[in-house]
Amino acid sequence: MSKEVTETTVRICTKVRDVRNQMGMSQGELAREAGLHREAVTRLEKGAISPTVDMLARTLEPLGYTVDIVPIEAIDD
């Protein structure tokens, strides 16, 4: 399976960075709370990596977000 970084991944990673900045949280603080290395957060925010679902969920939790599966038709409404 490819680890290619897609446009969707870049949008998600940009949102992570924006929310972290709005909260006044450093990359180091987010990394500590998520149980990740700061470099992993840096690479994620730059869109340099395509995070696993586990990594994304761990990163989002300290920001007050979660990973959910939503039917496409629910988004279109």
VONU-123499 format. One line per 2 residues: number of its first residue (from 1); their letters; for each residue x, y, z of N, C-alpha, C, O. Coordinates in pm, 1 decimal. Layout:
# residues N
NUM> a> X Y Z X Y Z X Y Z X Y Z | ... .
This chain:
# residues 77
1> ms> 84.0 -118.2 0.0 0.0 0.0 0.0 88.7 124.8 0.0 190.1 128.6 69.7 | 51.9 224.3 -75.8 131.6 345.4 -91.5 118.8 437.4 29.5 12.5 447.7 90.6 .
3> ke> 228.3 503.2 62.2 229.2 602.1 170.1 220.2 742.9 111.6 256.9 840.5 176.9 | 170.5 752.4 -13.2 160.5 879.0 -83.4 77.9 979.6 -2.9 -25.7 945.3 54.2 .
5> vt> 124.9 1101.9 0.3 53.5 1208.7 69.3 -45.8 1268.9 -30.0 -6.7 1323.1 -133.4 | -172.3 1258.9 2.3 -277.7 1307.3 -85.9 -321.5 1448.1 -47.1 -284.2 1499.8 58.2 .
7> et> -401.0 1508.3 -133.9 -456.4 1641.5 -105.1 -539.7 1639.3 22.7 -536.5 1734.3 100.9 | -613.6 1531.6 43.7 -693.5 1518.7 166.2 -604.0 1516.9 288.7 -634.1 1581.6 389.1 .
9> tv> -493.9 1442.8 280.9 -399.5 1436.8 392.8 -343.2 1574.9 422.2 -333.3 1613.9 538.5 | -306.5 1648.8 319.6 -251.5 1783.4 338.7 -355.3 1873.4 405.6 -320.7 1951.4 494.3 .
11> ri> -482.0 1863.8 364.5 -587.5 1946.3 427.0 -602.4 1911.7 575.0 -614.4 2001.2 658.6 | -601.6 1783.8 607.4 -614.3 1740.8 747.2 -495.3 1789.6 828.6 -512.0 1841.4 939.0 .
13> ct> -375.2 1772.9 774.0 -254.1 1812.5 846.1 -248.4 1962.9 867.4 -202.8 2009.4 971.9 | -294.3 2038.9 769.1 -300.1 2184.8 783.2 -398.4 2222.7 893.1 -372.7 2314.8 970.6 .
15> kv> -510.2 2152.6 900.1 -610.5 2178.8 1004.7 -552.6 2149.1 1142.7 -576.7 2223.8 1237.6 | -476.9 2041.1 1154.0 -411.8 2008.2 1282.4 -324.2 2125.2 1325.8 -332.2 2170.0 1440.1 .
17> rd> -240.5 2174.7 1234.5 -152.1 2287.3 1266.1 -232.1 2410.8 1306.3 -198.9 2477.0 1404.7 | -337.5 2442.2 1230.7 -417.8 2561.2 1259.0 -484.2 2553.6 1396.0 -483.2 2650.8 1471.5 .
19> vr> -541.8 2438.2 1427.8 -607.7 2421.1 1558.2 -505.3 2429.7 1670.9 -529.9 2494.5 1772.6 | -390.4 2364.5 1653.0 -284.9 2370.8 1755.8 -242.9 2514.6 1780.5 -228.2 2556.5 1895.3 .
21> nq> -223.4 2590.4 1673.1 -184.5 2731.4 1686.7 -293.7 2812.7 1755.1 -263.6 2896.0 1840.5 | -419.4 2790.2 1719.4 -531.3 2861.9 1781.8 -537.9 2834.3 1932.0 -578.2 2920.5 2010.0 .
23> mg> -498.6 2715.2 1970.9 -499.3 2678.1 2112.2 -375.4 2729.3 2185.8 -366.7 2717.9 2308.1 | -280.1 2785.7 2111.8 -157.7 2835.0 2173.8 -67.1 2723.8 2222.3 9.2 2741.6 2317.2 .
25> ms> -75.8 2609.1 2156.9 1.3 2492.1 2197.2 123.0 2477.3 2104.9 111.7 2494.3 1983.5 | 236.8 2446.1 2161.9 356.2 2422.9 2080.0 352.3 2281.4 2023.2 276.4 2196.3 2069.5 .
27> qg> 435.6 2258.2 1922.3 446.7 2122.9 1867.4 496.0 2025.7 1974.2 451.4 1911.1 1979.9 | 587.1 2071.1 2057.9 638.2 1986.3 2164.6 530.0 1946.8 2264.5 523.6 1832.0 2308.3 .
29> el> 445.3 2043.0 2299.9 335.5 2013.4 2393.0 238.5 1913.4 2331.9 196.2 1818.4 2397.7 | 203.4 1935.6 2204.7 112.2 1842.5 2138.1 174.7 1703.8 2131.7 108.1 1604.0 2158.9 .
31> ar> 300.8 1697.6 2096.1 369.9 1568.7 2087.5 366.9 1496.3 2221.9 337.2 1377.0 2227.4 | 397.2 1567.5 2329.5 396.2 1505.9 2463.1 258.1 1451.5 2496.8 244.8 1337.9 2542.3 .
33> ea> 154.8 1533.5 2474.3 18.6 1491.5 2509.0 -30.5 1376.9 2421.4 -112.9 1296.2 2464.5 | 20.2 1369.7 2298.2 -21.3 1265.0 2204.9 66.4 1140.0 2215.1 35.7 1037.2 2154.9 .
35> gl> 175.5 1149.2 2291.5 266.7 1035.7 2303.9 348.7 1014.1 2177.9 379.1 900.5 2141.6 | 384.8 1124.6 2110.4 462.2 1118.7 1986.7 590.5 1198.2 2003.1 605.5 1273.9 2098.9 .
37> hr> 682.7 1181.0 1910.0 801.5 1264.5 1905.4 765.9 1396.4 1838.9 681.7 1399.3 1749.1 | 828.4 1505.5 1881.4 800.5 1636.5 1822.6 823.3 1634.8 1672.3 747.7 1696.2 1597.1 .
39> ea> 927.1 1564.8 1628.3 956.5 1556.1 1485.2 840.0 1494.1 1408.0 813.5 1532.8 1294.2 | 771.1 1398.9 1468.7 655.4 1336.9 1403.0 544.2 1440.2 1382.8 480.0 1443.4 1277.7 .
41> vt> 522.1 1523.7 1483.0 420.9 1629.4 1471.5 462.8 1729.6 1364.4 380.3 1772.7 1283.8 | 589.5 1766.5 1363.4 640.3 1860.0 1261.7 617.9 1804.2 1121.8 566.6 1874.4 1034.6 .
43> rl> 655.4 1680.3 1099.7 639.6 1619.4 967.5 492.9 1605.7 929.4 456.8 1625.6 813.5 | 408.5 1571.9 1025.8 265.4 1561.8 999.3 210.1 1697.4 956.1 140.2 1706.6 855.2 .
45> ek> 240.9 1802.1 1031.7 188.2 1935.1 1001.2 236.5 1988.6 866.0 166.2 2065.4 800.3 | 355.1 1948.1 825.7 408.5 1991.7 695.7 351.5 1909.4 581.2 373.7 1942.0 464.6 .
47> ga> 278.2 1802.9 612.9 226.9 1714.9 509.7 334.5 1627.8 450.1 319.7 1576.9 339.0 | 443.6 1610.1 523.9 556.4 1529.8 475.6 531.3 1380.5 493.3 600.2 1297.7 433.6 .
49> is> 432.7 1346.7 575.3 397.7 1206.7 596.9 246.9 1191.0 588.5 171.7 1286.3 609.2 | 204.8 1071.6 558.3 63.2 1036.4 562.2 42.5 957.7 690.8 84.4 842.2 699.3 .
51> pt> -21.5 1017.8 791.6 -30.0 951.5 921.9 -120.1 829.1 919.0 -215.4 821.3 841.5 | -87.5 734.4 1004.9 -177.3 620.8 1024.6 -301.6 671.3 1096.7 -301.3 781.4 1151.7 .
53> vd> -405.0 593.0 1096.7 -527.2 630.7 1168.4 -496.6 646.3 1316.4 -546.5 738.9 1380.4 | -415.0 556.7 1371.8 -378.3 564.0 1513.4 -303.9 693.5 1543.6 -334.4 761.0 1642.0 .
55> ml> -206.3 728.7 1459.6 -130.4 851.6 1482.0 -221.6 974.0 1472.9 -210.6 1066.2 1553.7 | -311.0 974.5 1375.0 -402.9 1086.8 1360.5 -494.6 1097.7 1481.8 -515.4 1207.4 1533.7 .
57> ar> -548.8 986.8 1526.9 -637.1 987.6 1643.7 -563.4 1037.1 1767.5 -617.8 1115.8 1844.9 | -440.0 991.5 1786.6 -360.9 1034.3 1902.9 -327.9 1182.9 1895.3 -322.2 1250.4 1998.1 .
59> tl> -306.1 1234.2 1774.5 -273.8 1375.5 1756.0 -396.8 1463.0 1778.2 -386.4 1571.4 1835.7 | -512.0 1416.9 1733.4 -634.1 1496.3 1743.1 -690.9 1503.7 1884.5 -749.9 1604.9 1922.2 .
61> ep> -673.8 1398.1 1962.6 -734.5 1393.3 2096.0 -697.4 1512.6 2184.0 -787.9 1573.7 2240.9 | -569.5 1549.6 2198.8 -536.1 1665.2 2283.1 -590.8 1797.8 2227.8 -598.0 1897.6 2299.6 .
63> lg> -629.0 1797.3 2100.1 -684.1 1917.7 2037.7 -836.2 1922.8 2049.7 -900.0 2018.5 2005.7 | -893.8 1817.7 2110.3 -1038.6 1814.7 2128.9 -1115.3 1761.6 2008.7 -1234.1 1790.2 1993.2 .
65> yt> -1047.9 1684.1 1923.1 -1110.8 1626.4 1804.3 -1098.8 1475.2 1808.3 -1021.8 1419.7 1886.7 | -1175.6 1409.4 1723.0 -1172.1 1264.7 1712.3 -1180.4 1225.9 1565.1 -1217.4 1307.1 1480.3 .
67> vd> -1146.3 1103.5 1536.7 -1159.9 1049.3 1401.5 -1291.6 973.3 1396.6 -1315.1 882.9 1476.8 | -1377.2 1010.4 1302.0 -1505.9 942.4 1285.0 -1524.6 904.7 1138.7 -1465.3 965.0 1049.3 .
69> iv> -1607.1 805.2 1116.4 -1644.2 766.7 981.9 -1786.2 817.7 960.5 -1878.8 779.0 1031.8 | -1802.0 905.0 861.5 -1929.4 969.4 835.1 -1972.0 936.7 692.2 -1891.9 951.5 599.9 .
71> pi> -2096.5 892.6 672.0 -2140.4 866.1 535.1 -2132.7 992.4 449.3 -2163.2 1102.2 495.8 | -2092.1 975.5 324.9 -2077.6 1088.8 234.7 -2206.9 1166.4 222.2 -2204.6 1289.4 218.9 .
73> ea> -2320.3 1097.2 214.9 -2447.2 1168.6 201.2 -2475.9 1257.9 320.8 -2545.7 1358.3 306.6 | -2424.2 1224.1 437.7 -2443.1 1308.6 555.7 -2363.8 1437.7 542.3 -2404.6 1541.0 595.5 .
75> id> -2251.3 1433.2 472.2 -2170.0 1553.2 450.6 -2235.0 1642.9 346.5 -2227.5 1765.3 356.5 | -2298.8 1582.7 246.7 -2360.9 1659.5 139.2 -2486.4 1733.5 183.7 -2525.7 1831.5 120.4 .
77> d> -2549.8 1688.4 291.3 -2674.8 1751.5 339.4 -2653.9 1886.1 401.0 -2749.9 1949.4 445.1 .
